[in-house]
């Protein structure tokens, strides 16, 4: 009776340990380190953590074997936890350094394992299964039956080698299988919950950064990107331009055709605007910055003003060709007024370029609308 009580207590303690490993490993992967050194060493932290826990379970097994003067039972108590550590690390990382570190670690373990002279085949099998688990982990974790099947297959070489080394399994296969399944369940719950949390966070981030109606980036992202571009310019002198426009007399559209029709106009303008800027010379990022106003930061641009005028006029002309129809059969089109500015050395802060572009936009509107004002005009 005391034997099984020891087994149960050891199993529970080890379950807590492997849970701690999984949570700590996940934290090192997802933590937003402020230190560049910590960000650079993130992978090293994960590898070190994995090897430390593998060694911890291994030496705990050896000490229990020495203490009990028998390899049976306690030699099997820790093998499933070692396999669990490997599975968790491989599912969550595609790092080549992690793979080869674990490959060397397993080489030492298989070579050291007493009573297994023909250790090379199970070692090679473990390497192949490790590679498959690492490459397909993102797919397997989403389906419980694929996950458990992959875990079961992954354990086979380890259990075969351990069975040969310990000349049997006194603890019994039912105990070993049930406890192994429990370990896989614990790890799957952690992995699955973490995956769902990351999906929810990504969705919330996308919702927080995207304009609901047009699906373009919103003003918050525009403000952040403009600040980042300004800092990058002063570090690398990489030029960027800002185009801004709004739809002329948009209030009339809402008043005459209704807000649903106004929303349709905004949606179609956003799609066409985004497509047009992808054709512009440079790297574009488009935004709806409020109401009927849209912006585009065009990175890596040619500073020649004639290029800016070509882009702005092309945008104006193409958007004016959009045709809209109401439910009553009325047809109408729109015009836009465009302003543009280029980053300058004398800019005092990141919003100066936006202020210039906005001033030129209003110059276009005051000049009769359906026109463009760019640098050099």
C-alpha positions as CSV (number, residue, x, y, z in Angstrom):
1,X,0.0,0.0,0.0
2,X,2.8,2.4,0.9
3,X,4.3,1.7,-2.6
4,X,1.2,3.0,-4.4
5,X,0.9,5.9,-2.1
6,X,4.4,6.9,-3.0
7,X,3.6,6.5,-6.6
8,X,0.5,8.7,-6.4
9,X,2.2,11.5,-4.4
10,X,5.2,11.5,-6.8
11,X,2.8,11.6,-9.8
12,X,0.8,14.6,-8.3
13,X,4.0,16.5,-7.5
14,X,5.4,15.9,-11.0
15,X,2.1,17.0,-12.5
16,X,2.5,20.3,-10.7
17,X,6.1,20.6,-11.9
18,X,5.3,20.0,-15.5
19,X,2.4,22.4,-15.3
20,X,4.9,25.0,-14.0
21,X,7.3,24.2,-16.8
22,X,4.6,24.7,-19.4
23,X,3.4,28.0,-18.0
24,X,7.0,29.3,-17.6
25,X,7.9,28.2,-21.2
26,X,4.8,29.9,-22.5
27,X,5.7,33.1,-20.6
28,X,9.2,33.2,-22.0
29,X,7.8,32.8,-25.5
30,X,5.1,35.5,-25.2
31,X,6.7,38.0,-22.7
32,X,7.2,41.5,-24.2
33,X,10.7,42.0,-22.9
34,X,11.8,45.7,-22.8
35,X,15.5,44.7,-22.9
36,X,17.0,44.1,-26.3
37,X,19.3,41.5,-24.7
38,X,16.3,39.5,-23.3
39,X,14.5,39.6,-26.7
40,X,17.6,38.3,-28.4
41,X,18.1,35.6,-25.8
42,X,14.4,34.5,-25.7
43,X,15.2,31.3,-27.6
44,X,18.1,30.5,-25.3
45,X,15.9,30.9,-22.3
46,X,13.4,28.4,-23.7
47,X,16.0,25.9,-24.6
48,X,17.7,26.1,-21.2
49,X,14.4,25.8,-19.4
50,X,13.6,22.6,-21.4
51,X,16.9,21.0,-20.8
52,X,16.8,21.8,-17.1
53,X,13.4,20.2,-16.7
54,X,14.5,17.1,-18.7
55,X,17.6,16.8,-16.4
56,X,15.5,17.4,-13.3
57,X,13.1,14.5,-14.1
58,X,16.0,12.3,-15.1
59,X,18.1,12.8,-12.0
60,X,14.9,12.5,-9.8
61,X,14.3,9.2,-11.4
62,X,17.9,8.0,-10.8
63,X,17.8,9.1,-7.1
64,X,14.5,7.3,-6.5
65,X,16.0,4.2,-8.1
66,X,19.0,4.4,-5.8
67,X,16.8,5.1,-2.8
68,X,14.5,2.1,-3.5
69,X,17.3,-0.2,-4.6
70,X,15.2,-1.2,-7.5
71,X,14.8,0.2,-11.0
72,X,11.2,-1.0,-11.4
73,X,8.3,1.3,-11.0
74,X,10.2,4.5,-10.0
75,X,12.2,4.2,-13.2
76,X,8.9,4.4,-15.1
77,X,7.5,7.2,-13.0
78,X,9.5,10.0,-14.6
79,X,9.8,8.9,-18.3
80,X,6.3,10.1,-19.2
81,X,7.1,13.5,-17.7
82,X,10.3,13.7,-19.8
83,X,8.3,12.9,-22.9
84,X,5.7,15.5,-21.9
85,X,8.4,18.2,-21.7
86,X,9.7,17.3,-25.1
87,X,6.2,17.4,-26.6
88,X,5.3,20.8,-25.1
89,X,8.5,22.4,-26.3
90,X,8.2,21.0,-29.8
91,X,4.6,21.9,-30.3
92,X,5.3,25.6,-29.4
93,X,8.6,26.2,-31.1
94,X,9.9,25.7,-34.6
95,X,13.4,26.8,-33.6
96,X,16.2,24.8,-35.2
97,X,18.4,25.5,-32.3
98,X,15.8,23.8,-30.0
99,X,15.6,20.8,-32.3
100,X,19.3,20.2,-32.4
101,X,19.8,20.8,-28.7
102,X,17.2,18.2,-27.9
103,X,18.7,15.9,-30.6
104,X,22.0,16.0,-28.7
105,X,20.3,15.6,-25.4
106,X,18.5,12.5,-26.6
107,X,21.6,11.1,-28.1
108,X,23.3,11.3,-24.7
109,X,20.3,9.7,-23.0
110,X,19.9,6.8,-25.5
111,X,23.6,6.2,-25.4
112,X,23.8,6.2,-21.6
113,X,20.7,4.0,-21.1
114,X,21.9,0.8,-19.6
115,X,20.8,-2.6,-21.1
116,X,20.0,-1.2,-24.6
117,X,22.9,-2.0,-26.9
118,X,20.8,-1.5,-30.0
119,X,19.8,2.1,-29.1
120,X,20.3,3.7,-32.5
121,X,17.0,2.7,-34.2
122,X,14.8,4.1,-31.4
123,X,17.0,7.3,-31.4
124,X,16.5,7.8,-35.1
125,X,12.8,7.1,-34.7
126,X,12.7,9.8,-32.0
127,X,14.4,12.3,-34.2
128,X,12.0,11.7,-37.1
129,X,9.0,12.0,-34.7
130,X,10.5,15.2,-33.1
131,X,10.8,16.8,-36.6
132,X,7.3,15.8,-37.5
133,X,5.9,17.1,-34.2
134,X,7.7,20.4,-34.5
135,X,6.6,21.0,-38.1
136,X,3.0,19.9,-37.7
137,X,2.3,21.1,-34.2
138,X,0.2,24.0,-35.2
139,X,-2.2,21.6,-37.0
140,X,-2.2,18.8,-34.5
141,X,-3.0,21.0,-31.5
142,X,-6.3,22.1,-33.1
143,X,-7.8,18.6,-33.1
144,X,-7.7,16.6,-29.9
145,X,-7.7,13.2,-31.7
146,X,-4.7,14.2,-33.8
147,X,-2.9,15.6,-30.8
148,X,-3.4,12.4,-28.7
149,X,-2.6,10.1,-31.6
150,X,0.7,12.1,-32.3
151,X,1.6,12.0,-28.6
152,X,1.0,8.3,-28.4
153,X,3.2,7.5,-31.4
154,X,5.9,9.9,-30.1
155,X,6.1,7.9,-26.8
156,X,6.7,4.5,-28.5
157,X,10.6,4.7,-29.0
158,X,11.1,6.0,-25.4
159,X,8.9,3.4,-23.8
160,X,10.5,0.6,-25.8
161,X,14.0,1.7,-24.8
162,X,13.0,2.1,-21.2
163,X,11.3,-1.3,-21.2
164,X,14.5,-2.9,-22.5
165,X,16.7,-1.0,-20.0
166,X,14.5,-1.9,-16.9
167,X,13.8,-5.4,-18.2
168,X,10.0,-5.0,-17.8
169,X,7.5,-2.7,-16.1
170,X,6.6,-3.7,-12.6
171,X,4.3,-0.7,-12.2
172,X,2.1,-2.2,-14.8
173,X,1.0,-0.9,-18.2
174,X,-2.5,0.2,-17.1
175,X,-0.9,2.6,-14.5
176,X,1.7,3.8,-17.0
177,X,-0.9,4.4,-19.8
178,X,-3.4,6.1,-17.6
179,X,-0.9,8.5,-16.1
180,X,0.6,9.2,-19.5
181,X,-2.8,10.1,-20.8
182,X,-3.4,12.4,-17.8
183,X,-0.1,14.2,-18.5
184,X,-1.1,14.6,-22.2
185,X,-4.5,16.0,-21.1
186,X,-2.8,18.5,-18.8
187,X,-0.5,19.7,-21.5
188,X,-3.2,19.8,-24.1
189,X,-5.4,21.9,-21.9
190,X,-2.6,24.4,-21.3
191,X,-1.6,24.4,-25.0
192,X,-5.2,24.7,-26.2
193,X,-6.1,27.4,-23.7
194,X,-3.0,29.4,-24.6
195,X,-3.8,29.0,-28.3
196,X,-7.4,30.3,-27.8
197,X,-6.1,33.2,-25.7
198,X,-3.7,34.2,-28.5
199,X,-6.5,34.0,-31.1
200,X,-8.7,36.2,-28.9
201,X,-5.9,38.7,-28.3
202,X,-5.2,38.8,-32.1
203,X,-8.9,39.4,-32.7
204,X,-9.1,42.2,-30.1
205,X,-5.9,43.8,-31.5
206,X,-7.3,43.6,-35.0
207,X,-10.6,45.2,-33.9
208,X,-8.7,47.9,-32.0
209,X,-6.6,48.7,-35.0
210,X,-9.1,48.4,-37.8
211,X,-11.9,50.7,-38.9
212,X,-15.1,48.7,-38.5
213,X,-16.8,50.0,-41.7
214,X,-14.0,50.2,-44.2
215,X,-11.6,47.6,-42.8
216,X,-8.7,50.0,-43.3
217,X,-6.4,50.9,-40.4
218,X,-7.8,53.4,-38.0
219,X,-6.5,56.7,-36.6
220,X,-4.8,55.1,-33.6
221,X,-2.7,53.0,-35.9
222,X,-2.1,56.0,-38.2
223,X,-0.8,58.0,-35.2
224,X,1.5,55.2,-34.1
225,X,2.8,54.5,-37.6
226,X,3.5,58.2,-38.3
227,X,5.5,58.4,-35.1
228,X,7.5,55.2,-36.0
229,X,8.1,56.5,-39.5
230,X,9.4,59.8,-38.1
231,X,11.9,58.0,-35.8
232,X,13.0,55.7,-38.6
233,X,13.6,58.7,-40.9
234,X,16.0,60.3,-38.4
235,X,17.8,57.0,-38.0
236,X,18.1,55.9,-41.6
237,X,17.0,58.9,-43.7
238,X,14.4,56.7,-45.4
239,X,11.9,59.1,-47.1
240,X,8.2,58.8,-46.8
241,X,5.2,60.8,-48.1
242,X,1.7,61.3,-46.7
243,X,-1.3,61.6,-48.9
244,X,-4.7,62.6,-47.5
245,X,-8.0,63.2,-49.1
246,X,-11.7,63.5,-48.3
247,X,-14.9,63.1,-50.3
248,X,-16.3,66.4,-51.6
249,X,-19.7,67.3,-50.3
250,X,-20.1,64.0,-48.4
251,X,-22.7,65.5,-46.1
252,X,-25.0,66.1,-49.1
253,X,-24.7,62.4,-50.0
254,X,-25.9,61.4,-46.5
255,X,-28.6,64.0,-46.6
256,X,-29.9,63.2,-50.0
257,X,-29.5,59.4,-50.2
258,X,-29.3,58.4,-46.5
259,X,-26.6,57.2,-44.2
260,X,-26.7,53.5,-45.5
261,X,-25.8,54.8,-48.9
262,X,-23.1,57.0,-47.4
263,X,-21.6,54.0,-45.7
264,X,-21.6,52.1,-49.1
265,X,-19.7,55.0,-50.6
266,X,-17.1,54.9,-47.9
267,X,-16.7,51.2,-48.2
268,X,-16.2,51.2,-52.0
269,X,-13.9,54.3,-51.8
270,X,-11.8,52.5,-49.2
271,X,-11.4,49.3,-51.3
272,X,-10.5,51.3,-54.5
273,X,-8.2,53.6,-52.5
274,X,-6.3,50.7,-51.0
275,X,-6.0,49.0,-54.4
276,X,-4.7,52.2,-56.1
277,X,-2.1,52.9,-53.5
278,X,-0.7,49.4,-53.9
279,X,0.2,50.4,-57.5
280,X,2.0,53.6,-56.3
281,X,5.9,53.6,-56.3
282,X,6.8,52.8,-52.7
283,X,5.4,50.8,-49.9
284,X,1.9,52.0,-48.9
285,X,-0.2,51.7,-45.7
286,X,-3.8,53.0,-45.9
287,X,-6.0,54.4,-43.2
288,X,-9.4,55.9,-42.5
289,X,-8.6,58.8,-40.2
290,X,-12.1,60.0,-39.5
291,X,-15.5,60.6,-41.2
292,X,-14.9,60.9,-45.0
293,X,-11.1,61.5,-44.6
294,X,-8.6,58.9,-45.7
295,X,-4.8,58.8,-45.6
296,X,-1.9,56.8,-46.9
297,X,1.7,56.8,-45.7
298,X,3.9,55.9,-48.7
299,X,7.3,54.6,-47.5
300,X,10.5,54.5,-49.5
301,X,9.4,57.2,-52.0
302,X,11.2,59.1,-54.7
303,X,11.3,62.8,-53.4
304,X,10.6,64.3,-56.9
305,X,7.5,66.4,-56.7
306,X,6.2,65.3,-60.2
307,X,5.9,61.7,-58.9
308,X,3.7,63.0,-56.1
309,X,1.5,64.9,-58.5
310,X,1.1,61.8,-60.7
311,X,0.1,59.6,-57.8
312,X,-2.4,62.2,-56.4
313,X,-4.0,62.9,-59.7
314,X,-4.3,59.3,-60.6
315,X,-6.0,58.7,-57.2
316,X,-8.4,61.6,-57.8
317,X,-9.3,60.6,-61.4
318,X,-9.9,56.9,-60.5
319,X,-12.1,57.6,-57.5
320,X,-14.2,60.0,-59.6
321,X,-15.0,57.2,-62.0
322,X,-16.7,55.2,-59.3
323,X,-20.5,54.9,-60.0
324,X,-23.1,54.5,-57.3
325,X,-26.8,53.5,-57.6
326,X,-29.5,53.9,-55.0
327,X,-32.4,51.5,-54.5
328,X,-34.6,54.0,-56.3
329,X,-32.4,53.7,-59.4
330,X,-30.7,57.1,-58.9
331,X,-27.1,57.1,-60.1
332,X,-24.3,59.5,-58.9
333,X,-20.5,59.7,-58.7
334,X,-18.1,61.5,-56.3
335,X,-15.1,63.7,-56.4
336,X,-12.2,64.0,-53.9
337,X,-9.8,66.7,-52.9
338,X,-6.2,65.6,-52.2
339,X,-3.3,67.0,-50.2
340,X,0.3,65.6,-50.0
341,X,3.5,66.2,-48.1
342,X,7.0,64.8,-47.9
343,X,9.0,64.4,-44.6
344,X,11.5,67.2,-44.2
345,X,14.7,67.5,-42.1
346,X,13.3,70.6,-40.5
347,X,10.2,68.9,-39.1
348,X,10.0,69.3,-35.4
349,X,7.8,66.4,-34.6
350,X,6.0,63.5,-36.4
351,X,2.7,65.4,-36.9
352,X,4.3,68.2,-38.9
353,X,4.0,66.2,-42.1
354,X,0.3,65.6,-41.4
355,X,-0.3,69.3,-40.8
356,X,1.3,70.2,-44.1
357,X,-0.7,67.5,-46.0
358,X,-3.9,68.7,-44.3
359,X,-3.2,72.3,-45.1
360,X,-2.8,71.3,-48.8
361,X,-6.0,69.3,-48.7
362,X,-7.9,72.4,-47.5
363,X,-6.1,74.4,-50.2
364,X,-7.5,71.9,-52.8
365,X,-11.0,72.3,-51.3
366,X,-10.8,76.1,-51.3
367,X,-9.6,76.0,-54.9
368,X,-12.9,74.5,-55.9
369,X,-12.5,70.9,-54.9
370,X,-11.8,67.9,-57.2
371,X,-8.2,69.0,-57.3
372,X,-4.8,68.1,-55.8
373,X,-2.2,70.1,-54.0
374,X,1.3,68.6,-53.5
375,X,4.7,69.8,-52.6
376,X,6.1,72.2,-55.2
377,X,2.6,73.5,-56.2
